[in-house]
Amino acid sequence: MTIVKSDGGIVDTCAEQAALLSKRAHKEALSGAARDAEVAILLDGFRQQIVRSGSDIDPEDVARKLATRLRLYADTLYDEMPEAKEVLLRLAEGVERQEA
């Protein structure tokens, strides 16, 4: 029997935060240093949420699920929303790097 640990809602919470940032990036046409700073702040927040959850979750599994969800969100966006797509893809890459 395999025991599957829940992600404690972290993936949903982080994905919602990412979606909000991607919408803001689109509306405000965030790019360059401003975008990079926002992405870095959010990635740090993701890391802190995962660390705070303690032993109740598998951090690598949460990171994989979150990166996958962010890439799926990016795939659903229209090409007319390049700033939003870029934010989601950068977040997914950052989550994957944190996992490694």
Rosetta silent file (secondary structure, phi, psi, omega in degrees, C-alpha in Angstrom):
SEQUENCE: MTIVKSDGGIVDTCAEQAALLSKRAHKEALSGAARDAEVAILLDGFRQQIVRSGSDIDPEDVARKLATRLRLYADTLYDEMPEAKEVLLRLAEGVERQEA
SCORE:     score description
SCORE:     0.000 S_00000001
   1 L     0.000  132.733  179.061    0.000    0.000    0.000 S_00000001
   2 L  -102.665  132.103  176.785    1.329    3.438   -0.970 S_00000001
   3 L   -96.020  122.359 -179.849    0.622    6.437    1.171 S_00000001
   4 L  -100.625  121.850  178.627    0.096    9.550   -0.916 S_00000001
   5 L   -82.776  140.525  175.591    0.799   12.809    0.865 S_00000001
   6 L   -76.865  157.368  176.351   -1.447   15.750    0.126 S_00000001
   7 L   -88.250    3.901  176.560    0.101   19.012   -0.966 S_00000001
   8 L    65.365   19.475 -179.673   -1.941   20.783    1.699 S_00000001
   9 L    81.794    2.857 -177.212   -3.466   23.134   -0.854 S_00000001
  10 H   -63.756  -42.283 -178.945   -0.078   24.717   -1.555 S_00000001
  11 H   -60.889  -45.523  178.996   -0.251   24.057   -5.289 S_00000001
  12 H   -61.672  -45.711 -178.728   -3.671   25.701   -5.542 S_00000001
  13 H   -62.541  -48.013 -178.918   -2.611   28.699   -3.460 S_00000001
  14 H   -65.726  -38.865  179.603    0.645   29.251   -5.357 S_00000001
  15 H   -65.183  -38.095  176.766   -1.065   28.788   -8.719 S_00000001
  16 H   -63.090  -43.298  178.669   -3.670   31.417   -7.781 S_00000001
  17 H   -62.667  -40.218  179.147   -0.905   33.851   -6.824 S_00000001
  18 H   -65.311  -41.442  179.625    0.865   33.152  -10.120 S_00000001
  19 H   -63.052  -40.969  178.254   -2.346   33.707  -12.081 S_00000001
  20 H   -63.647  -42.467  178.723   -2.876   37.065  -10.372 S_00000001
  21 H   -65.995  -38.957 -179.428    0.684   38.147  -11.164 S_00000001
  22 H   -66.072  -37.716  176.831    0.350   37.027  -14.773 S_00000001
  23 H   -64.773  -42.442  178.589   -2.857   39.058  -15.170 S_00000001
  24 H   -65.076  -39.485  178.849   -1.157   42.081  -13.660 S_00000001
  25 H   -60.717  -38.074  178.812    1.863   41.587  -15.924 S_00000001
  26 H   -69.404  -48.708 -177.475   -0.462   41.632  -18.918 S_00000001
  27 H   -63.232  -39.437 -175.819   -2.456   44.677  -17.797 S_00000001
  28 H   -97.911    1.810 -178.031    0.620   46.686  -16.847 S_00000001
  29 L    51.888   47.460  178.858    2.863   45.275  -19.599 S_00000001
  30 L   -63.849  134.363  175.734    5.459   44.282  -17.002 S_00000001
  31 L  -154.472  172.833  176.145    8.787   43.433  -18.522 S_00000001
  32 H    59.609 -136.646 -174.564   12.496   43.525  -17.797 S_00000001
  33 H   -63.312  -36.844  179.772   13.653   44.263  -14.278 S_00000001
  34 H   -63.016  -45.535  178.342   10.150   44.935  -12.932 S_00000001
  35 H   -63.452  -45.961 -178.155    8.932   41.527  -14.126 S_00000001
  36 H   -61.173  -39.133  178.790   12.050   39.774  -12.860 S_00000001
  37 H   -65.283  -44.473  179.103   11.671   41.355   -9.419 S_00000001
  38 H   -62.881  -41.609  179.157    8.014   40.320   -9.149 S_00000001
  39 H   -63.743  -43.843 -179.967    8.861   36.771  -10.243 S_00000001
  40 H   -61.936  -42.097  178.836   11.696   36.547   -7.696 S_00000001
  41 H   -62.484  -45.231 -178.406    9.428   37.757   -4.892 S_00000001
  42 H   -67.708  -39.598  177.328    6.740   35.239   -5.776 S_00000001
  43 H   -61.156  -40.684  177.587    9.250   32.378   -6.093 S_00000001
  44 H   -63.612  -40.028  176.808   10.570   33.187   -2.622 S_00000001
  45 H   -63.105  -40.926  176.947    7.005   33.138   -1.329 S_00000001
  46 H   -59.821  -47.426 -178.222    6.408   29.737   -2.936 S_00000001
  47 H   -59.365  -44.619 -179.643    9.586   28.393   -1.322 S_00000001
  48 H   -63.439  -40.905  179.268    8.560   29.711    2.088 S_00000001
  49 H   -63.836  -40.140 -179.752    5.084   28.185    1.827 S_00000001
  50 H   -67.839  -43.768 -179.050    6.554   24.809    0.924 S_00000001
  51 H   -65.083  -42.487 -178.783    9.146   24.945    3.729 S_00000001
  52 H   -63.292  -25.396 -176.505    6.572   26.055    6.319 S_00000001
  53 L   -71.079  -14.419  173.921    4.357   23.083    5.540 S_00000001
  54 H    68.880 -145.691 -172.848    6.953   20.827    7.187 S_00000001
  55 H   -83.630    1.958 -179.017    6.926   17.082    6.949 S_00000001
  56 H   -71.723  -16.254 -177.083    3.269   16.881    5.967 S_00000001
  57 L  -132.239  166.494  172.790    4.191   17.116    2.280 S_00000001
  58 L  -100.004  107.605 -175.230    6.866   16.014   -0.147 S_00000001
  59 H   -56.914  -37.869  179.818    8.489   19.290   -1.301 S_00000001
  60 H   -66.298  -39.296  178.784    9.766   17.810   -4.569 S_00000001
  61 H   -65.924  -42.478  178.480    6.321   16.500   -5.439 S_00000001
  62 H   -62.361  -43.839 -179.843    4.730   19.869   -4.682 S_00000001
  63 H   -62.493  -42.745  178.174    7.329   21.649   -6.818 S_00000001
  64 H   -62.273  -46.609  179.933    6.703   19.270   -9.737 S_00000001
  65 H   -61.724  -42.552 -178.463    2.934   19.676   -9.487 S_00000001
  66 H   -66.580  -45.859  179.108    3.217   23.453   -9.275 S_00000001
  67 H   -60.003  -41.767  178.930    5.616   23.732  -12.231 S_00000001
  68 H   -63.272  -45.410 -179.668    3.321   21.518  -14.303 S_00000001
  69 H   -62.277  -42.248 -179.345    0.251   23.575  -13.399 S_00000001
  70 H   -64.126  -40.260  177.731    2.022   26.840  -14.263 S_00000001
  71 H   -65.559  -38.399  177.459    3.091   25.487  -17.658 S_00000001
  72 H   -64.763  -43.010  176.363   -0.468   24.337  -18.342 S_00000001
  73 H   -58.099  -45.910 -179.054   -1.788   27.794  -17.455 S_00000001
  74 H   -61.425  -38.037 -179.960    0.766   29.366  -19.808 S_00000001
  75 H   -65.958  -24.573 -177.650   -0.285   26.998  -22.608 S_00000001
  76 H   -85.331  -12.347 -177.405   -3.897   28.138  -22.310 S_00000001
  77 L   -78.964  149.799  177.641   -3.101   31.834  -22.767 S_00000001
  78 L   -74.269  155.516  178.908   -3.462   33.562  -26.076 S_00000001
  79 L   -64.634  -18.526  178.515   -0.401   34.797  -27.928 S_00000001
  80 L   -74.558   -1.334 -179.441   -1.730   38.328  -27.419 S_00000001
  81 L  -118.058   56.114 -174.044   -0.787   37.975  -23.733 S_00000001
  82 H   -64.189  -33.348 -179.943    3.003   37.534  -23.983 S_00000001
  83 H   -65.545  -42.381  179.833    3.760   39.210  -20.650 S_00000001
  84 H   -65.485  -44.306  178.103    1.414   36.882  -18.791 S_00000001
  85 H   -60.804  -44.642 -178.251    2.807   33.810  -20.540 S_00000001
  86 H   -60.999  -42.205  178.861    6.380   34.893  -19.829 S_00000001
  87 H   -61.561  -47.787 -179.077    5.647   35.328  -16.121 S_00000001
  88 H   -62.904  -41.532 -179.963    4.088   31.876  -15.833 S_00000001
  89 H   -68.586  -38.794  177.536    6.923   30.205  -17.723 S_00000001
  90 H   -65.346  -39.145  177.372    9.562   32.007  -15.644 S_00000001
  91 H   -64.303  -44.304  178.716    7.795   30.936  -12.466 S_00000001
  92 H   -59.695  -44.688  178.987    7.645   27.313  -13.655 S_00000001
  93 H   -63.966  -40.563  178.509   11.364   27.376  -14.475 S_00000001
  94 H   -64.245  -40.666  177.564   12.159   28.937  -11.112 S_00000001
  95 H   -63.728  -42.011  179.676   10.156   26.318   -9.243 S_00000001
  96 H   -64.766  -38.737  178.580   11.956   23.570  -11.139 S_00000001
  97 H   -66.363  -38.899  178.979   15.363   25.099  -10.287 S_00000001
  98 H   -63.891  -34.305 -178.110   14.409   25.292   -6.598 S_00000001
  99 H   -68.793  -34.975 -174.631   13.468   21.623   -6.720 S_00000001
 100 L   -68.893    0.000    0.000   16.857   20.569   -8.142 S_00000001
